[in-house]
Amino acid sequence: MTNTPVTVIVGIGPGIGLAIAERFASAGHRVVGLGRKPRKVAGSLAGLRERGLKVETKTADAGDFAKLRSAIAAVERDAGPIEVLVYNAHRASLAPPSVLKPEDALDDFRVNVAGALVAAQAVLPGMRQRGRGTILFTGGGLALDPTGWLDASSLAIGKAGLRSLAFTLNKELGPAGVYVGTVTIAGMIMPGTSLAPEKLAEVFWEMHQSPAADRPPERICG
């Protein structure tokens, strides 16, 4: 255990999760990615470690609350206090709202919103005690306009709930020195565009770094 700041990414995977891991690790953070199938990024993380970056993964399912809490506790025990939590997990059952199965909607909500709440509550005791910390959620444009992709109605519900959670936690925890925000990605994440993974990762880093007075609870990209 060292004084190196620790960042946990729930929902590590190719694309934005990996880009966030690289950005924070490049800034000197020890990054621990949690995911159901972390082997998907094993090769990429090995490349980052060859560059001297401190990155690792652990297996955890955002929809299994007990295992998620246990994984986060293990990170704090083994790596040290968590300075930054990024919640990047999502689940989508594609169906328009008229035929969306309630059971699927509940399973999606469990990952898209409730898992974020569980993860945030898991890191909050330490952040409150230290009087600082950053919690960031990967949001989506469906939270702003749920009608653009009707087959993603369940995901739209989840992103709207996640946005609400970010705003309310920000309001509650700001006086305690804990910043909560959401990066609302209003478009397709694609290399070579303004929504390229590395550009979005830079937004996450900027939100973490900005002075408290300049940090609204949301950055809309797209």
C-alpha positions as a Markdown table, in Angstrom:
| # | Residue | x | y | z |
|---|---|---|---|---|
| 1 | Met | 0.0 | 0.0 | 0.0 |
| 2 | Thr | 1.4 | 3.4 | -1.0 |
| 3 | Asn | 0.3 | 7.1 | -1.3 |
| 4 | Thr | -0.5 | 6.5 | -4.9 |
| 5 | Pro | -4.0 | 7.7 | -5.7 |
| 6 | Val | -6.3 | 4.7 | -6.5 |
| 7 | Thr | -9.0 | 4.8 | -9.2 |
| 8 | Val | -11.6 | 2.0 | -9.5 |
| 9 | Ile | -13.5 | 1.5 | -12.8 |
| 10 | Val | -16.6 | -0.6 | -12.5 |
| 11 | Gly | -17.4 | -2.0 | -15.9 |
| 12 | Ile | -13.9 | -2.2 | -17.4 |
| 13 | Gly | -13.9 | -3.2 | -21.1 |
| 14 | Pro | -12.6 | -2.3 | -24.5 |
| 15 | Gly | -13.4 | 1.3 | -25.6 |
| 16 | Ile | -14.1 | 4.0 | -23.1 |
| 17 | Gly | -13.4 | 1.9 | -20.0 |
| 18 | Leu | -9.9 | 1.0 | -21.2 |
| 19 | Ala | -9.3 | 4.6 | -22.3 |
| 20 | Ile | -10.3 | 5.9 | -18.8 |
| 21 | Ala | -7.9 | 3.4 | -17.3 |
| 22 | Glu | -5.1 | 4.6 | -19.5 |
| 23 | Arg | -5.7 | 8.3 | -18.8 |
| 24 | Phe | -5.8 | 8.0 | -15.1 |
| 25 | Ala | -2.9 | 5.6 | -14.9 |
| 26 | Ser | -0.9 | 7.9 | -17.1 |
| 27 | Ala | -1.5 | 10.6 | -14.5 |
| 28 | Gly | 0.1 | 8.4 | -11.8 |
| 29 | His | -3.0 | 6.7 | -10.5 |
| 30 | Arg | -3.1 | 3.0 | -9.6 |
| 31 | Val | -6.1 | 1.8 | -11.6 |
| 32 | Val | -8.2 | -1.3 | -10.7 |
| 33 | Gly | -10.8 | -2.3 | -13.3 |
| 34 | Leu | -13.8 | -4.5 | -12.2 |
| 35 | Gly | -15.7 | -6.4 | -14.8 |
| 36 | Arg | -17.6 | -9.7 | -15.5 |
| 37 | Lys | -15.0 | -10.6 | -18.1 |
| 38 | Pro | -11.8 | -8.7 | -17.5 |
| 39 | Arg | -9.9 | -11.0 | -19.9 |
| 40 | Lys | -11.4 | -9.0 | -22.7 |
| 41 | Val | -8.9 | -6.2 | -21.9 |
| 42 | Ala | -6.0 | -8.4 | -20.6 |
| 43 | Gly | -3.8 | -7.9 | -23.7 |
| 44 | Ser | -4.4 | -4.1 | -23.7 |
| 45 | Leu | -3.6 | -3.8 | -20.0 |
| 46 | Ala | -0.5 | -5.9 | -20.4 |
| 47 | Gly | 0.7 | -3.3 | -22.9 |
| 48 | Leu | 0.0 | -0.5 | -20.5 |
| 49 | Arg | 1.9 | -2.3 | -17.8 |
| 50 | Glu | 4.9 | -2.6 | -20.1 |
| 51 | Arg | 4.8 | 1.2 | -20.3 |
| 52 | Gly | 5.1 | 1.3 | -16.5 |
| 53 | Leu | 1.5 | 2.1 | -15.8 |
| 54 | Lys | -0.2 | 0.7 | -12.7 |
| 55 | Val | -3.3 | -1.1 | -14.0 |
| 56 | Glu | -4.9 | -4.4 | -13.0 |
| 57 | Thr | -8.3 | -6.1 | -13.0 |
| 58 | Lys | -10.5 | -8.1 | -10.7 |
| 59 | Thr | -13.7 | -10.0 | -11.6 |
| 60 | Ala | -16.9 | -8.5 | -10.3 |
| 61 | Asp | -20.5 | -8.4 | -11.7 |
| 62 | Ala | -22.1 | -5.0 | -11.2 |
| 63 | Gly | -25.5 | -6.8 | -10.9 |
| 64 | Asp | -24.3 | -8.9 | -7.9 |
| 65 | Phe | -24.3 | -6.4 | -5.1 |
| 66 | Ala | -22.6 | -8.6 | -2.5 |
| 67 | Lys | -19.7 | -9.4 | -4.8 |
| 68 | Leu | -19.4 | -5.8 | -6.0 |
| 69 | Arg | -19.1 | -4.6 | -2.4 |
| 70 | Ser | -16.6 | -7.3 | -1.6 |
| 71 | Ala | -14.5 | -6.4 | -4.7 |
| 72 | Ile | -14.4 | -2.7 | -3.8 |
| 73 | Ala | -13.5 | -3.5 | -0.2 |
| 74 | Ala | -10.7 | -5.8 | -1.4 |
| 75 | Val | -9.3 | -2.9 | -3.5 |
| 76 | Glu | -9.2 | -0.6 | -0.5 |
| 77 | Arg | -7.6 | -3.3 | 1.6 |
| 78 | Asp | -5.0 | -4.2 | -0.9 |
| 79 | Ala | -4.3 | -0.9 | -2.8 |
| 80 | Gly | -5.3 | 1.8 | -0.4 |
| 81 | Pro | -8.0 | 4.5 | -0.2 |
| 82 | Ile | -10.1 | 4.9 | -3.3 |
| 83 | Glu | -9.7 | 8.5 | -4.6 |
| 84 | Val | -11.8 | 8.1 | -7.8 |
| 85 | Leu | -14.7 | 5.8 | -8.6 |
| 86 | Val | -15.9 | 5.5 | -12.2 |
| 87 | Tyr | -19.1 | 3.6 | -12.8 |
| 88 | Asn | -19.1 | 2.5 | -16.5 |
| 89 | Ala | -21.2 | -0.7 | -16.3 |
| 90 | His | -24.4 | -1.0 | -18.3 |
| 91 | Arg | -27.0 | -3.6 | -19.4 |
| 92 | Ala | -29.5 | -3.2 | -22.3 |
| 93 | Ser | -32.5 | -5.4 | -23.3 |
| 94 | Leu | -33.5 | -4.1 | -26.7 |
| 95 | Ala | -37.2 | -3.7 | -27.1 |
| 96 | Pro | -39.6 | -0.7 | -27.5 |
| 97 | Pro | -41.5 | 0.2 | -24.3 |
| 98 | Ser | -44.8 | -1.4 | -25.4 |
| 99 | Val | -43.2 | -4.9 | -25.4 |
| 100 | Leu | -40.3 | -4.5 | -23.0 |
| 101 | Lys | -40.5 | -7.3 | -20.4 |
| 102 | Pro | -40.8 | -5.9 | -16.9 |
| 103 | Glu | -38.3 | -8.6 | -15.7 |
| 104 | Asp | -35.8 | -7.4 | -18.3 |
| 105 | Ala | -36.3 | -3.8 | -17.3 |
| 106 | Leu | -35.7 | -4.7 | -13.7 |
| 107 | Asp | -32.5 | -6.7 | -14.5 |
| 108 | Asp | -31.2 | -3.7 | -16.6 |
| 109 | Phe | -32.1 | -1.2 | -13.9 |
| 110 | Arg | -30.2 | -3.3 | -11.4 |
| 111 | Val | -27.0 | -2.9 | -13.4 |
| 112 | Asn | -27.6 | 0.6 | -14.8 |
| 113 | Val | -28.6 | 2.4 | -11.7 |
| 114 | Ala | -28.7 | 0.3 | -8.5 |
| 115 | Gly | -25.2 | -1.0 | -9.1 |
| 116 | Ala | -24.0 | 2.6 | -9.3 |
| 117 | Leu | -25.6 | 3.3 | -6.0 |
| 118 | Val | -24.1 | 0.3 | -4.4 |
| 119 | Ala | -20.6 | 1.2 | -5.7 |
| 120 | Ala | -20.9 | 4.8 | -4.6 |
| 121 | Gln | -22.1 | 3.8 | -1.1 |
| 122 | Ala | -19.2 | 1.4 | -0.8 |
| 123 | Val | -16.6 | 4.1 | -1.3 |
| 124 | Leu | -18.3 | 6.9 | 0.5 |
| 125 | Pro | -17.3 | 6.1 | 4.1 |
| 126 | Gly | -13.6 | 6.5 | 3.3 |
| 127 | Met | -14.2 | 9.6 | 1.1 |
| 128 | Arg | -16.3 | 11.3 | 3.8 |
| 129 | Gln | -13.7 | 10.5 | 6.4 |
| 130 | Arg | -10.9 | 12.1 | 4.2 |
| 131 | Gly | -13.1 | 15.0 | 3.1 |
| 132 | Arg | -12.4 | 14.4 | -0.6 |
| 133 | Gly | -13.2 | 12.0 | -3.4 |
| 134 | Thr | -14.6 | 11.8 | -6.9 |
| 135 | Ile | -17.4 | 9.6 | -8.2 |
| 136 | Leu | -18.1 | 9.7 | -12.0 |
| 137 | Phe | -20.8 | 7.9 | -13.9 |
| 138 | Thr | -20.9 | 7.2 | -17.7 |
| 139 | Gly | -24.2 | 8.7 | -18.8 |
| 140 | Gly | -25.9 | 8.7 | -22.1 |
| 141 | Gly | -27.9 | 11.0 | -24.4 |
| 142 | Leu | -31.0 | 8.8 | -23.9 |
| 143 | Ala | -31.3 | 10.5 | -20.5 |
| 144 | Leu | -31.9 | 13.8 | -22.3 |
| 145 | Asp | -34.1 | 12.4 | -25.2 |
| 146 | Pro | -35.4 | 8.9 | -24.7 |
| 147 | Thr | -37.3 | 8.9 | -28.0 |
| 148 | Gly | -34.3 | 8.8 | -30.4 |
| 149 | Trp | -33.9 | 5.0 | -30.1 |
| 150 | Leu | -37.1 | 3.4 | -29.0 |
| 151 | Asp | -35.7 | -0.1 | -28.9 |
| 152 | Ala | -33.3 | 1.1 | -26.2 |
| 153 | Ser | -36.2 | 2.1 | -23.9 |
| 154 | Ser | -34.8 | 0.1 | -21.0 |
| 155 | Leu | -31.4 | 1.7 | -21.3 |
| 156 | Ala | -33.0 | 5.1 | -21.6 |
| 157 | Ile | -34.8 | 4.5 | -18.2 |
| 158 | Gly | -31.4 | 3.5 | -16.8 |
| 159 | Lys | -29.5 | 6.5 | -18.0 |
| 160 | Ala | -32.2 | 8.8 | -16.8 |
| 161 | Gly | -32.0 | 7.2 | -13.4 |
| 162 | Leu | -28.3 | 7.4 | -13.4 |
| 163 | Arg | -28.3 | 11.1 | -14.2 |
| 164 | Ser | -30.8 | 11.7 | -11.4 |
| 165 | Leu | -28.6 | 9.8 | -9.0 |
| 166 | Ala | -25.5 | 11.8 | -10.0 |
| 167 | Phe | -27.3 | 15.1 | -9.5 |
| 168 | Thr | -28.8 | 14.2 | -6.1 |
| 169 | Leu | -25.6 | 12.7 | -4.8 |
| 170 | Asn | -23.7 | 15.8 | -6.0 |
| 171 | Lys | -26.0 | 18.0 | -4.0 |
| 172 | Glu | -25.9 | 15.9 | -0.9 |
| 173 | Leu | -22.1 | 15.1 | -0.8 |
| 174 | Gly | -20.7 | 18.4 | -2.1 |
| 175 | Pro | -20.5 | 19.9 | 1.4 |
| 176 | Ala | -18.5 | 16.9 | 2.6 |
| 177 | Gly | -15.9 | 17.4 | -0.2 |
| 178 | Val | -17.0 | 14.5 | -2.3 |
| 179 | Tyr | -17.7 | 15.4 | -6.0 |
| 180 | Val | -20.2 | 13.3 | -8.0 |
| 181 | Gly | -20.8 | 13.9 | -11.7 |
| 182 | Thr | -21.9 | 12.3 | -14.9 |
| 183 | Val | -20.4 | 12.4 | -18.4 |
| 184 | Thr | -23.4 | 12.3 | -20.6 |
| 185 | Ile | -22.4 | 10.9 | -24.0 |
| 186 | Ala | -24.9 | 12.1 | -26.5 |
| 187 | Gly | -23.9 | 10.0 | -29.6 |
| 188 | Met | -22.0 | 7.0 | -30.8 |
| 189 | Ile | -18.5 | 6.4 | -29.3 |
| 190 | Met | -16.3 | 6.2 | -32.4 |
| 191 | Pro | -12.5 | 6.5 | -33.0 |
| 192 | Gly | -11.5 | 9.5 | -34.9 |
| 193 | Thr | -14.5 | 11.6 | -33.8 |
| 194 | Ser | -15.2 | 14.1 | -31.0 |
| 195 | Leu | -16.6 | 11.0 | -29.2 |
| 196 | Ala | -13.4 | 8.9 | -29.5 |
| 197 | Pro | -12.7 | 7.0 | -26.3 |
| 198 | Glu | -9.5 | 8.9 | -25.5 |
| 199 | Lys | -11.3 | 12.2 | -25.9 |
| 200 | Leu | -14.1 | 11.1 | -23.6 |
| 201 | Ala | -11.5 | 9.8 | -21.1 |
| 202 | Glu | -10.0 | 13.3 | -21.1 |
| 203 | Val | -13.4 | 14.7 | -20.0 |
| 204 | Phe | -13.5 | 12.3 | -17.1 |
| 205 | Trp | -10.0 | 13.4 | -16.1 |
| 206 | Glu | -10.9 | 17.1 | -16.4 |
| 207 | Met | -14.0 | 16.6 | -14.2 |
| 208 | His | -11.9 | 15.0 | -11.6 |
| 209 | Gln | -9.2 | 17.7 | -11.7 |
| 210 | Ser | -11.3 | 20.9 | -11.9 |
| 211 | Pro | -11.6 | 23.1 | -8.8 |
| 212 | Ala | -14.8 | 22.3 | -6.8 |
| 213 | Ala | -16.4 | 25.6 | -7.6 |
| 214 | Asp | -16.1 | 24.9 | -11.3 |
| 215 | Arg | -17.5 | 21.4 | -11.3 |
| 216 | Pro | -21.2 | 21.2 | -12.3 |
| 217 | Pro | -22.7 | 17.7 | -11.9 |
| 218 | Glu | -22.8 | 17.0 | -15.7 |
| 219 | Arg | -20.7 | 17.4 | -18.9 |
| 220 | Ile | -22.6 | 16.7 | -22.1 |
| 221 | Cys | -20.4 | 15.4 | -24.9 |
| 222 | Gly | -21.8 | 15.2 | -28.4 |
